[in-house]
Amino acid sequence: MATASEAARMAERVARESYGRLVAFVSARTRDVAAAEDALAEAFATALRVWPAEGVPRNPAAWLLTVARRRHIDAVRQWQARRADEEQLRFMADELNEAPDDIPDQRLALMFACAHPAIEPGARAPLILQTLLGLNAADIAAAFLVSPATMGQRLVRAKARIKEAGIPFRIPEREELPGRLDAVLEAIYAAYSKAWGEIGEAASAALAGDAIWLARLITHLLPDEPETQGMLALMLYTEARRAARRGPEDTYVPLEKQDPGLWDDSLIEDAEALLREASSRGASGRYQIEAGIQSAHVVRRLTGINNWQAVVALYDHLRELTDSPVVALNRAAALSELESPAAALAALDAVADDRRLVDYQPYWATRGHLLALAGRTAEARQALTLAIGLASDSAVRNYLRGLIAGLNEASDGT
């Protein structure tokens, strides 16, 4: 027996740990991702009804897989009723008698299916995130700085396209990779970034671990691809700082105030080795450059001196490659350290009208910080208030409130 809350917690845990693996396994044969997601949603709903009465099964993920596959077969049977061919149905039904306790991991194959050239480019990485992590369109839209409605339409079309085109679930041959690898890497890194951004969420470390595992797997499969090495290095540099992100009583600690002594030496060493290997292979791509920026931050650990000149130069190179407003934002923050808050604000003003930044919390937090440093107190208070409203983590909100309180104290003292 299990209480309703215990059943819900277990279902949430399985969803967090196994959602992508379950979707990949259920949809691999029919290539109907939307139907597999629907079947899995029904399986989770069934679990919430059954587990409180009958108890949580020994292997919850395998139980959910069996229920989802039955629901999926029922849906296919209804569709097949209008068709003569029942061979696939019989094969799927036979598979139910061989439901594995240890679910094969077909996530990487699903990711490459979602990145197929038949899928519109703007939907590939978002589709991977939804099928792999179960994220909703609104969450994914925020990560890619587009509207939820636009993202929802892209995802629906992309799932239909996988089924219509009969896109196979497999890791492509080497000659097929150039058209697919970028989207796979983008999705893996977006998953890690989501986990890193949600430092107040209990599931964030598990999601980050999954993203790093996928990055290691694809680096192992493609050892000669410098961008896979660059992306893994970037994630390891970032992960190395996890223990330094929180202070006493779970307070938020920004990068510039972190104690480098808390950074993880072994992860940094792994990242440095990967970056050196990637750099030896020729021209640098986005992930290698971003990893290079993180490597420049490591200089502070080794010398006690921030290498902001190198950081700004790397951001200049990255901006030429991506034309991203987020890159411009990060460059402005580094420029403040190299030159002055006024110079940084002038650089930030150049992208202030970009609609993609309107609801982007780091933009308002950075802008508020720079305005405060420049002595523009009223404007800083307004920007930081907006940043608080957009922050999802309570520790970040408390940190920003502390900045506003400091501004108020400074105003009272003048």
Wavefront OBJ file of the C-alpha trace (Angstrom):
o trace
v 0.000 0.000 0.000
v 1.074 3.566 -0.637
v -0.514 6.887 0.181
v -1.588 9.149 -2.649
v 1.290 11.515 -1.881
v 3.819 8.640 -1.877
v 2.486 7.413 -5.207
v 2.684 10.916 -6.640
v 6.271 11.346 -5.433
v 7.302 8.028 -6.989
v 5.572 8.894 -10.269
v 7.339 12.253 -10.294
v 10.673 10.565 -9.642
v 10.182 8.063 -12.475
v 9.115 10.867 -14.806
v 12.255 12.801 -13.917
v 14.583 9.835 -14.278
v 13.029 7.793 -17.089
v 10.634 9.909 -19.176
v 12.868 10.203 -22.233
v 13.832 6.549 -22.121
v 10.163 5.499 -21.932
v 9.056 7.757 -24.789
v 11.938 6.560 -26.958
v 11.174 2.905 -26.319
v 7.403 3.168 -26.842
v 7.644 5.227 -30.037
v 10.642 3.510 -31.648
v 8.613 1.006 -33.691
v 5.627 3.136 -34.764
v 7.583 6.428 -34.940
v 4.480 8.099 -33.539
v 5.968 10.275 -30.824
v 2.736 12.126 -30.039
v 0.843 8.858 -29.517
v 3.646 7.508 -27.325
v 3.509 10.653 -25.178
v -0.272 10.330 -24.866
v 0.048 6.668 -23.898
v 2.667 7.480 -21.311
v 0.525 10.278 -19.874
v -2.321 7.772 -19.468
v 0.067 5.325 -17.816
v 1.106 7.935 -15.255
v -2.555 8.797 -14.619
v -3.298 5.093 -14.099
v -0.392 4.822 -11.673
v -1.796 7.646 -9.557
v -5.077 5.706 -9.322
v -3.700 2.196 -8.850
v -0.558 2.569 -6.752
v -2.275 3.988 -3.635
v -4.560 0.915 -3.572
v -2.177 -1.838 -4.743
v 1.190 -0.424 -3.737
v 4.088 0.891 -5.792
v 5.435 -1.933 -8.005
v 8.954 -3.309 -7.577
v 10.017 -1.720 -10.863
v 7.845 1.388 -11.397
v 9.420 2.289 -14.751
v 8.820 -1.196 -16.195
v 5.209 -1.095 -14.896
v 4.626 2.244 -16.594
v 6.223 0.948 -19.782
v 3.883 -2.043 -19.915
v 0.776 0.101 -19.343
v 1.909 2.718 -21.867
v 2.618 0.113 -24.524
v -0.848 -1.402 -24.036
v -2.435 2.018 -24.406
v -0.262 2.644 -27.457
v -1.288 -0.655 -29.052
v -4.969 0.127 -28.389
v -4.549 3.475 -30.159
v -2.765 1.848 -33.096
v -5.429 -0.879 -33.270
v -8.162 1.744 -33.591
v -6.249 3.376 -36.423
v -5.413 0.039 -38.038
v -9.088 -0.980 -38.019
v -9.367 1.011 -41.225
v -6.432 -0.854 -42.768
v -5.808 -4.455 -43.815
v -2.244 -4.816 -42.504
v -2.169 -6.226 -38.958
v 1.422 -7.479 -38.983
v 2.806 -4.551 -37.010
v 0.051 -4.859 -34.431
v 0.773 -8.538 -33.860
v 4.462 -7.827 -33.482
v 3.824 -5.049 -30.957
v 1.405 -7.251 -29.005
v 3.953 -10.079 -28.874
v 6.467 -7.636 -27.441
v 4.252 -7.095 -24.404
v 5.076 -10.635 -23.280
v 8.748 -9.661 -23.324
v 8.545 -6.348 -21.453
v 12.052 -5.711 -20.082
v 12.789 -4.879 -16.462
v 15.835 -2.960 -17.641
v 14.536 -0.587 -20.305
v 16.962 -0.235 -23.240
v 18.196 3.318 -23.606
v 17.224 4.568 -27.041
v 17.327 8.261 -26.158
v 20.227 9.098 -28.433
v 18.488 7.382 -31.371
v 15.326 9.389 -30.621
v 17.357 12.590 -30.501
v 18.816 11.990 -33.944
v 15.334 11.161 -35.285
v 14.117 14.515 -33.966
v 17.081 16.185 -35.699
v 16.331 14.607 -39.090
v 16.543 16.966 -42.106
v 12.841 16.368 -42.750
v 12.056 18.293 -39.523
v 12.069 22.078 -39.817
v 15.336 23.428 -38.320
v 13.688 25.627 -35.700
v 11.823 22.651 -34.229
v 14.633 20.106 -33.970
v 16.266 21.025 -30.662
v 12.927 21.957 -29.012
v 11.438 18.623 -30.107
v 14.346 16.773 -28.547
v 13.812 18.639 -25.279
v 10.116 17.812 -25.175
v 10.441 14.144 -26.051
v 13.473 13.621 -23.855
v 12.441 15.594 -20.776
v 8.684 16.055 -21.091
v 8.981 19.848 -20.985
v 5.928 21.814 -22.043
v 5.883 24.268 -24.929
v 5.985 27.296 -22.618
v 9.173 26.149 -20.863
v 10.846 25.340 -24.170
v 9.715 28.632 -25.707
v 11.378 30.520 -22.861
v 14.657 28.689 -23.476
v 14.600 29.604 -27.178
v 13.194 33.126 -26.729
v 10.038 32.614 -28.832
v 6.320 32.692 -27.964
v 4.680 29.559 -26.481
v 2.071 29.525 -29.287
v 4.746 29.533 -31.982
v 6.698 26.815 -30.212
v 3.594 24.681 -29.704
v 2.783 24.785 -33.422
v 6.353 23.836 -34.334
v 6.303 20.849 -32.007
v 2.978 19.517 -33.297
v 4.165 19.761 -36.912
v 7.484 18.118 -36.099
v 5.913 15.101 -34.380
v 3.535 14.610 -37.279
v 6.454 14.794 -39.684
v 8.354 11.979 -37.928
v 5.368 9.675 -38.415
v 4.526 10.794 -41.951
v 8.105 10.500 -43.217
v 8.781 7.233 -41.398
v 11.948 8.660 -39.877
v 13.951 5.785 -38.341
v 15.175 5.834 -34.758
v 18.884 5.217 -35.166
v 22.243 6.903 -34.789
v 23.059 8.083 -38.332
v 26.088 7.203 -40.383
v 28.988 9.618 -40.246
v 28.157 11.232 -43.598
v 24.653 12.042 -42.303
v 25.853 13.833 -39.158
v 26.482 17.383 -40.433
v 22.763 18.010 -40.873
v 21.797 16.675 -37.464
v 24.580 17.079 -34.937
v 24.041 20.783 -34.230
v 20.441 20.256 -33.102
v 21.383 17.315 -30.879
v 24.158 19.291 -29.208
v 21.894 22.324 -28.821
v 19.231 20.230 -27.101
v 21.679 18.511 -24.742
v 23.170 21.840 -23.740
v 19.727 23.447 -23.372
v 18.756 20.605 -21.021
v 21.881 21.213 -18.956
v 21.274 24.979 -18.951
v 17.733 24.431 -17.691
v 19.052 22.258 -14.867
v 21.749 24.801 -14.031
v 19.242 27.652 -13.994
v 16.931 25.844 -11.582
v 19.367 25.661 -8.705
v 16.514 25.711 -6.221
v 14.854 22.635 -7.728
v 15.545 19.204 -6.222
v 15.569 17.621 -9.678
v 18.151 19.989 -11.151
v 21.213 17.923 -10.219
v 19.651 14.769 -11.693
v 18.775 16.560 -14.933
v 22.280 18.017 -15.131
v 23.698 14.542 -14.618
v 21.556 13.161 -17.439
v 22.695 15.922 -19.786
v 26.355 15.299 -18.941
v 25.840 11.556 -19.450
v 24.383 12.195 -22.913
v 27.253 14.545 -23.718
v 29.789 11.920 -22.660
v 27.989 9.286 -24.723
v 27.939 11.345 -27.897
v 31.578 12.342 -27.354
v 32.455 8.657 -27.049
v 30.509 7.824 -30.211
v 32.047 10.736 -32.140
v 35.565 11.114 -30.713
v 36.821 13.173 -33.666
v 34.120 15.869 -33.468
v 35.629 18.944 -31.747
v 32.263 20.542 -30.969
v 31.078 17.518 -28.975
v 34.271 17.792 -26.925
v 33.813 21.539 -26.604
v 30.246 21.158 -25.356
v 31.188 18.519 -22.798
v 34.081 20.700 -21.621
v 31.727 23.673 -21.260
v 29.315 21.633 -19.140
v 32.096 20.264 -16.936
v 33.585 23.727 -16.338
v 30.147 24.913 -15.261
v 29.366 21.851 -13.156
v 32.678 22.280 -11.348
v 31.252 25.421 -9.725
v 28.084 23.792 -8.387
v 29.250 23.639 -4.754
v 30.213 27.325 -4.828
v 26.811 28.593 -5.996
v 25.239 28.483 -2.557
v 26.341 30.133 0.633
v 25.182 29.756 4.242
v 21.464 29.050 4.609
v 21.200 28.237 0.896
v 21.872 31.810 -0.246
v 22.684 32.505 -3.901
v 26.317 33.371 -4.726
v 26.995 34.906 -8.182
v 30.106 33.887 -10.128
v 32.119 36.993 -9.306
v 31.666 36.367 -5.563
v 32.262 32.617 -5.535
v 35.125 31.044 -3.611
v 37.294 29.315 -6.257
v 38.524 26.964 -3.552
v 35.116 25.280 -3.706
v 35.388 24.533 -7.421
v 35.884 20.868 -8.365
v 39.491 20.255 -9.456
v 38.836 16.940 -11.191
v 36.017 18.306 -13.349
v 38.131 21.319 -14.306
v 41.031 19.053 -15.273
v 38.716 16.921 -17.442
v 37.329 20.057 -19.071
v 40.784 21.474 -19.765
v 41.897 18.211 -21.388
v 38.779 18.091 -23.585
v 39.219 21.725 -24.636
v 42.865 21.186 -25.541
v 41.924 18.156 -27.637
v 39.100 20.036 -29.370
v 41.311 23.051 -30.053
v 43.939 20.861 -31.707
v 41.455 19.860 -34.408
v 41.185 23.210 -36.163
v 38.630 26.024 -36.280
v 36.659 26.667 -33.097
v 32.876 26.490 -32.986
v 30.370 27.912 -30.532
v 30.863 25.385 -27.739
v 34.647 25.488 -27.911
v 34.575 29.280 -27.610
v 32.147 29.175 -24.681
v 34.336 26.559 -23.021
v 37.298 28.866 -23.644
v 35.473 31.618 -21.768
v 34.968 29.295 -18.822
v 38.642 28.320 -19.004
v 39.558 31.998 -18.791
v 37.520 32.232 -15.571
v 39.606 29.379 -14.167
v 42.610 31.729 -14.349
v 41.164 33.421 -11.270
v 41.559 30.142 -9.373
v 45.177 29.773 -10.456
v 46.387 33.371 -10.210
v 43.799 35.348 -8.253
v 43.533 37.738 -11.214
v 40.500 37.882 -13.507
v 41.432 37.614 -17.174
v 38.636 39.876 -18.419
v 40.477 40.963 -21.546
v 40.549 37.382 -22.806
v 36.903 36.893 -21.832
v 35.738 39.967 -23.776
v 37.815 38.943 -26.814
v 36.245 35.481 -26.785
v 32.763 36.979 -26.514
v 33.557 39.172 -29.534
v 34.445 36.058 -31.504
v 31.340 34.243 -30.276
v 29.102 37.185 -31.199
v 30.385 37.039 -34.774
v 29.347 33.381 -34.950
v 25.931 33.568 -33.277
v 24.603 37.149 -33.328
v 22.852 36.206 -30.082
v 21.469 38.850 -27.698
v 22.421 36.567 -24.798
v 26.053 36.643 -25.948
v 25.838 40.450 -26.141
v 24.459 40.481 -22.584
v 27.259 38.311 -21.222
v 29.845 40.359 -23.095
v 28.483 43.540 -21.508
v 28.869 42.036 -18.030
v 32.498 41.156 -18.797
v 33.100 44.593 -20.339
v 32.040 46.169 -17.055
v 34.914 44.382 -15.335
v 37.403 45.251 -18.084
v 36.431 48.914 -18.630
v 33.522 50.408 -16.691
v 29.810 49.960 -15.937
v 29.100 52.919 -18.238
v 30.826 51.176 -21.158
v 28.894 48.001 -20.403
v 25.563 49.827 -20.321
v 26.345 51.492 -23.654
v 26.983 48.038 -25.135
v 23.795 46.702 -23.558
v 21.736 49.579 -24.951
v 22.592 48.299 -28.449
v 20.420 45.189 -27.861
v 17.859 46.715 -25.484
v 15.165 46.750 -28.183
v 15.529 43.033 -28.972
v 12.119 41.546 -28.191
v 13.723 38.254 -27.169
v 15.098 39.939 -24.047
v 11.805 41.382 -22.785
v 11.080 38.434 -20.470
v 14.659 37.204 -20.088
v 15.410 37.368 -16.379
v 19.244 37.527 -16.615
v 18.950 40.617 -18.832
v 17.106 42.605 -16.173
v 19.301 41.301 -13.353
v 22.479 42.220 -15.233
v 21.097 45.578 -16.295
v 20.058 46.371 -12.736
v 23.486 45.433 -11.424
v 25.250 47.600 -13.999
v 22.936 50.548 -13.357
v 23.641 50.264 -9.640
v 27.389 50.280 -10.255
v 26.974 53.336 -12.476
v 25.127 55.178 -9.715
v 21.788 55.245 -11.552
v 19.893 54.123 -8.477
v 16.265 54.680 -9.512
v 16.744 52.865 -12.833
v 18.642 50.070 -11.079
v 15.825 49.576 -8.595
v 13.290 49.326 -11.420
v 15.350 46.784 -13.399
v 16.045 44.655 -10.343
v 12.343 44.644 -9.439
v 11.561 43.296 -12.909
v 14.282 40.669 -12.472
v 12.730 39.549 -9.169
v 9.358 39.099 -10.849
v 10.900 36.934 -13.574
v 13.099 34.808 -11.270
v 11.929 31.242 -10.579
v 14.408 30.505 -7.783
v 13.680 31.913 -4.313
v 17.386 32.234 -3.497
v 17.934 34.402 -6.573
v 14.923 36.533 -5.642
v 16.298 37.001 -2.129
v 19.709 37.962 -3.522
v 18.136 40.575 -5.798
v 16.030 41.931 -2.944
v 19.266 42.317 -1.011
v 20.701 44.410 -3.844
v 17.630 46.662 -3.776
v 17.873 46.957 0.002
v 21.491 48.021 -0.395
v 20.442 50.685 -2.871
v 17.802 51.962 -0.458
v 20.313 52.108 2.407
v 22.767 53.992 0.243
v 20.037 56.469 -0.734
v 19.051 56.969 2.926
v 22.664 57.629 3.836
v 23.166 60.404 1.296
l 1 2 3 4 5 6 7 8 9 10 11 12 13 14 15 16 17 18 19 20 21 22 23 24 25 26 27 28 29 30 31 32 33 34 35 36 37 38 39 40 41 42 43 44 45 46 47 48 49 50 51 52 53 54 55 56 57 58 59 60 61 62 63 64 65 66 67 68 69 70 71 72 73 74 75 76 77 78 79 80 81 82 83 84 85 86 87 88 89 90 91 92 93 94 95 96 97 98 99 100 101 102 103 104 105 106 107 108 109 110 111 112 113 114 115 116 117 118 119 120 121 122 123 124 125 126 127 128 129 130 131 132 133 134 135 136 137 138 139 140 141 142 143 144 145 146 147 148 149 150 151 152 153 154 155 156 157 158 159 160 161 162 163 164 165 166 167 168 169 170 171 172 173 174 175 176 177 178 179 180 181 182 183 184 185 186 187 188 189 190 191 192 193 194 195 196 197 198 199 200 201 202 203 204 205 206 207 208 209 210 211 212 213 214 215 216 217 218 219 220 221 222 223 224 225 226 227 228 229 230 231 232 233 234 235 236 237 238 239 240 241 242 243 244 245 246 247 248 249 250 251 252 253 254 255 256 257 258 259 260 261 262 263 264 265 266 267 268 269 270 271 272 273 274 275 276 277 278 279 280 281 282 283 284 285 286 287 288 289 290 291 292 293 294 295 296 297 298 299 300 301 302 303 304 305 306 307 308 309 310 311 312 313 314 315 316 317 318 319 320 321 322 323 324 325 326 327 328 329 330 331 332 333 334 335 336 337 338 339 340 341 342 343 344 345 346 347 348 349 350 351 352 353 354 355 356 357 358 359 360 361 362 363 364 365 366 367 368 369 370 371 372 373 374 375 376 377 378 379 380 381 382 383 384 385 386 387 388 389 390 391 392 393 394 395 396 397 398 399 400 401 402 403 404 405 406 407 408 409 410 411 412 413 414
